Amino acid sequence: MSDDGSKPPSDAGADAAPSSGADGAPASSGPAGGGAAEEAPVGAAPASGTGATPGDKQPSAGGTGAEEGAAGASAGAASEDPPAASATKSSAAAGDKKVKSSEKPKSGEKAPSRTGASKSSVKSTGSGRKRGAGATLENARIGFLGAGKLVEAIVKGLVGHAKVAPGRIYVSSKSGRSLDGFKQNGCVVTKRNYDLFAKLDCDVVFVAVHGHVIRELFKLGGTRPVALTTNYIPNQRHPLYLLSLVGGIPLTDLKQTLLNPDHPDKYKLEAHRVMLNASVAYGLGLGALDIEPDSKKCATVVRDVLTSVAKLEYFPETTMDAVCALGGNGLAFVHYFISALSDGGFKMGMPKVVAVKMATKTLQSAAACLLESGKHPSDLRDACTSPSGPAIYGLHLLESKDTASGLAAAVEGAFKRVRELVESK
């Protein structure tokens, strides 16, 4: 699919070079396919079947080409020197035979195209780059297997802040319920997950389905899981970068639902567990990756796509579910806390809008101090309190309401729910 949303050529169509001229004429022999016959003198018989192109070297016959020799033979009666005309005719016939012999295709082989274009020159992705060229943030085709709220946030960030053209974003959902919004924003949508890896030929694919979807494939498949994409993804001619947002499912399990088990090593695949929170919609997201983002094992296109909407941190895959509960779902808890703080200001007489802004700036200031100082939050909390002051009185009330325990329990509950969702369906 190209940047403007047009349908890309299928793999089969890309493999075969078109046997036509630049103007769409079929590459058959005769004057219709080339321009040499147009230069023949008026009234001269065209040299049929020469197959010569304007750029080909023509056989010499007294300084004329094959077409001119044929024209001389047609006008032989007007020649003042019959022997010379006979010689010209003989030379032209020999030249014509030579061209025919050199251009005759072998048995079972198509005649060469008059355009001179090789197969590689017409093999290109819809992102404006030739196949085989390295994928970058500026040309990569980015796919999403799943169409939930987090995908909406990532797409919004890529389009609005990373300036990725919507026509290079492809979203698949078997139900199709959430695809209309993506389509209206210029993204390409499909109900077939397999399309992301086949005719849409994506370079980077985010897998964003619930964990129970993957686990169900294992239950249905028996000894080997059923393919997530109906058929196993094809062996692509370029590297594929797979980014899993699936909670509770290891990468090894996810790959079993996508790669053909008969030859899994033939894929040019780089796969990672990823966490992104909803702030990516504004280009301010927090992200986690199961590998050092600056290491050589992380492809440049993966790093560039993720860092265009989020700040990345490294966490081992074994801790990724806890990271999702704190850094991903924790964003909702922080917004809850800001709302509660602002309600306190509103209760004390501040306008609602002003109270929300003040609570937000307070949290932003506290976070910046923590990151800058490297100190523990308890140390900075103690630095903000004074004996018998208002801060310590407020903290005492928070403790009496089990606020700290409630926030910690919220993270624990999110973590457990991820695991429950994997097995619940």
N, C-alpha and C positions, 0 to 999 in steps of 0.2 A: 504494500500500500504506500503510495507516495505521500509527500508532505501535504499535497492539496486534497488528500482523501481518495484519490483514484485508486483503482484496484491494480496491484502489481502483477506482473506476469507470473504464471505458475512456474514451479521448478522445471516442469517438462518443457514449457515454452522457452525458458531461459537457456536451456541446454542446447537448443538447435538454432543455428544462425539463420536469419530470414533469407530466403533465396529470392530476393527482389532488389531492384534498384532503389536509388534514393527517393525516386518519385513513386514507388510502389509498383512499378511495372514488373512482371515476372521475368526471371533471369533465363529466358530462353534465347536460342540463337536467332539471328536475323536482325533486320534493321530496327524492329520495335524495341529491342533491348539496349542498343548502343547508339552512339551519336555519329559514328563514322559514315553511315549511309546517308545522313542528311547532307553531307558535303559533296556527294556525287553530283556530276553535271546533270542538268535537266535533260530528261529523255533517256538517260543511261539506265540500263538494267541493274538493279541492286545485286550485290554479291551475297547470295543467300548462304546461310549456315556458316559464315566465317567465325562468328562468335568473338570477333576481335573487339576490344575496347579501345577508346581513344588513347589511352596511355600505353597500349601494347606496341612493340616495335614491329613495323610492317615489312614484308619482303619487298626488296627493291626490284623494279622493272623499269629501267630507264628513268629513275627518279620518281615513279608513281607508286601508290599503294595498290593493294589487291582490288579495292573498289574501283580505282581509276583504270586499272588494267582491264577489269570487266567492262567498264564503260567504253574503253578503246576498242575492245572486240566487238561491242554492239555497233559502234560507228565505223567499222572497218571499211565499208564501201566508200566513205568520204576521205579515207586516208590517201595521201599522195605517195606513200611508200608501203605497198602491201606486204613485202617481206618483214618490215619493221613491225607492222601491226600483228603479223603472225607470231613474231618473236615475243611481242608484248603479251599476246593472248596466252602463249605457252608459259611465259614467266608468271603471269597472274594465276594461271591454273595451278602451277606448282606451288606458288605461295599460298593459294587458297587451301590446297591439300595439306600443306604444312601446318597452317593454323588450325584446320579441322582436327588433324592428328594430335596436336599438342593440347587441345582443349577438350577432347573427347573424354568424358568421365569414365572411370572404371565401372565394371559391372556392379550394380547394387549401390553405387555412390551417386550423391546428388551433384548436379552441376554447380560450379562455384558461383557465388553471388557477384553481380557486376559492381556492387558498391565497394568491394574490396575489404569490407569490415570483417574482422575475425570474430569468433564466438565470444572471446573475452571482452570485446568492445561493446557488446550488447548485453552482457551479464551485469546488471547493476541492481542494487536494492532501491526501494522506493524512497530512501532517504537522501538520494542524490550522490551516492558513492558507489564505486564499483565493488563487487563482491571480492573479498580478499583484502580490501583495504581495512585498516584498523578502525574499530568502533571507538567513537569519542562522544562526549556529551553533546557536541554540535551535530553529529550525524546518526547517532545510535537510534535504533528502533526499540522502544521501551514498551514491554507488555506487562499486563496485570491479569493474573488468573484469579479472579474474584473481583467483586465490585461493591465492597462494603464502605463504611464510613472512613476507615483509615486510608483506603485507596483514594477516596474522594479528596482527602486532605493532601496526600502525596501528589496527586495529579494537579491540584490547585497550586501547590508550591512549585512544581516543575514548570508549569505554564506561566504563572504569574511572577516568579522570582528567578528561576533558572533560565527563563525565556526559551523553553523547549516548545517547538511548534506542536500544536494539538494533533496535527496530522501524523506525527511520529509516535503517538501514544495509542496503544491498542488494548482494549479491555474486553475480557471474555467473562460471561456468566451464563451457566446453563439455564437458569430460571429466566433470565432476561429482565427481571423486575426493576433493576437499578440502572439499566443501560441508557435509558432515554436522556438522563441528565448529561452523561458523558458525550452522547451523540450530539446533543444541542450545543455543546461547547467545542465541537470540532474534532473530537477523538473518534477513532475507528472502533466499532463494537462488533462483537460476534457472540453467538450462543455456543460455539464449538471451541472448547479449550485447545483442541489439537491445532486449530488455525494459527495460534500464536507461534507455533514452532514450524508449521508447514508453509502455507501460502503467504502468511504475513511475515514470516522469516525474521522474528525478533532477535535482537542481540542480547538484551537484558530483560529477564522475566522475573517479576515479583510474584511469588505464590502466596496468596492471601485468602486462604480458606480456613474454616474451623478444623481443629485437630481431629474431631470425630469423623470428618469426611475421609481423612487418610486412614484412620483406624478401621473404618467400615470396609474399605477396599481390601484390607488384610483379612477381614472376616469372610468376605465374599469369595476371595481367591483361593483360600485353602493353602497349598504349599507355596504359591507365589501370589502376590496381591494383584487385584485387577488394576488396569492402567487408569490413572487419573484423567488422562486425555482420551479415553476410549481405546485408542491405539497408542502404543509406545511412541515417543517422539522420534522423528527421523534423525539420521546422522546428518547434521548440517555441515556445510562446507566452510563455516566460519566458527570461531569459538562462541560458546553459549555461556552466559553468566546468569546463574540461577540464585535468586535471593529469597530466602524463606522467611516469611512473617508468621508462620504457623506455630502457634504455641503448643507445647507439650509433645512435639514430634521431632525426634532426632533427624539430622540430615540423611543418615543412612537409610532410614525408613522412607523418607520422602523420595529419595532417588530410586528406590525399588518400584515406586508407582509410576515413574516417568521413563526410566531407561530400559531398553530391551535387555532382559537378563541373559540372552544368548550371546551378546557381545557388548557388555557395558563399557569395556575399555576403549571402544572405537570412537566414543564421543569426545569432542573437544570441549570439556565442561569444567567450569569453575563455580562451585556452589558454596554458599555461606548462610549462616543463621544471622538474622538482622532484627534489631528492634528500632522502631521509629515512633515517636509520639505525635500527637495531633498538631503540635505547633509547627510541623513542617508546612502546613498550609500557608504560613506567613514567612516561610524561609528561616524560621527561628527554632527549628526542631532540635530535639535531643536524640542522638542515635547511638546504637551499640552494634559492634561487629565482632564476629568470632575470630578475628585475626587483626594484627596490628595494621591500621589503615595505611601506614607509610612503608610497610614491608614490601619486598619484591613479590611476595606471594599474593598480593592484592592487586588486581588489574587496575590500570589507571582509570578506565571507564567506570568501573565499580566505585572507586573512590570519588571520582568527580561527580557522578550522579547523586551519591548519598550526601556529600559535603555541600552540594549546591542548595540543599534545603535543611541541613542539620549539622550540628557539631558532633563528630564521631568519637567514641571511646571504645577501647578494646575490652572485651569480656570473653572468657572461655565459653564454649557452647554449653557446657554443663551448668553454667549459672544463668543462662539466658532467660529461663522462665521467671526467675526471681527479678532479673533486670526489667523484664516486661511489667511485672507487678508494681515495681517501684518507679521506674522511669517512664513507663508507658501509661499504666493506669493511675500512677501517682499524680499525674497532671490533673486529673479530676479531683483528687483529694486537696491539692493545693488551691485550686479554684474554689473549692468548698470553704477552705480556711480563709481565703481572701474575702469571700462573701460574708463569712461570719464576722470578721474584723470590721468590715464596712458597715454591717448592721449595727455594731456597737457604736460607731461614730454617728450613724444616722439617729440612733436612739438618744444620743447626747445633743442632738440639734443640728448636725451638719447636713447640708443638702446631699441627697443620695449619690449623685454623680461625683461630687467632690469627695465624699467618703470612700467611694470605690477607688477613685484615683489615688487618694492618700494611702489606702491600705495596700494597693498594688505597688506604689513607690516604696513603701516601707519594706515590703517583702523583697523587692528588687535590691534595695540598699543592703538588706541583711545578707542576701545571697552573694552580692558582690564582695562584701567584707569577708565572708567565709572563704571564697575562692582566692581572694588576694592574700589573706593572712595565713591560710592553711591551718588555722586553729580548729579545735573541736567546738561545735556549737555551744556546748555547756560553758566553755571558757568565755565566749563572747556574750553569752546570756548573763553570766556573773558580772561582766564588765559593764553591763547596761543597768545594773541594779545598785541601789544604795540602801544603807540600813533604814528600816522603817519607811522606805519610800513607796511611791505608788506602783512601781514595777513589780516589787516583790509581793505586794498585796494582790495584784492581778495574777501573778504566777501561782500564788497559793489557791486562788479560786479555780484556775485551770486544773491544778492537781486534784482538787476536791471533786471535780467533775470527770476525772479520769480521761482528760483530753489526750494525754500522751498515749495512754493505753488504747484509746479508741483509734488514733491514727495508725499505731503499729498493727492493731487488729485489722484495719482496713487493707493494709498491704498484704497481710497474711491471708485474708479472705480472697483477695484478687488472685494470689498465687494458687490457692487451693482450687478456685473455680476454674482456672485454666486446665488443671489436671482432671477435674470433674467433667468438663466439656468434652475431653478426649474420649471418655468412656461412657458418657451418659446416653448417647443416642443408640 
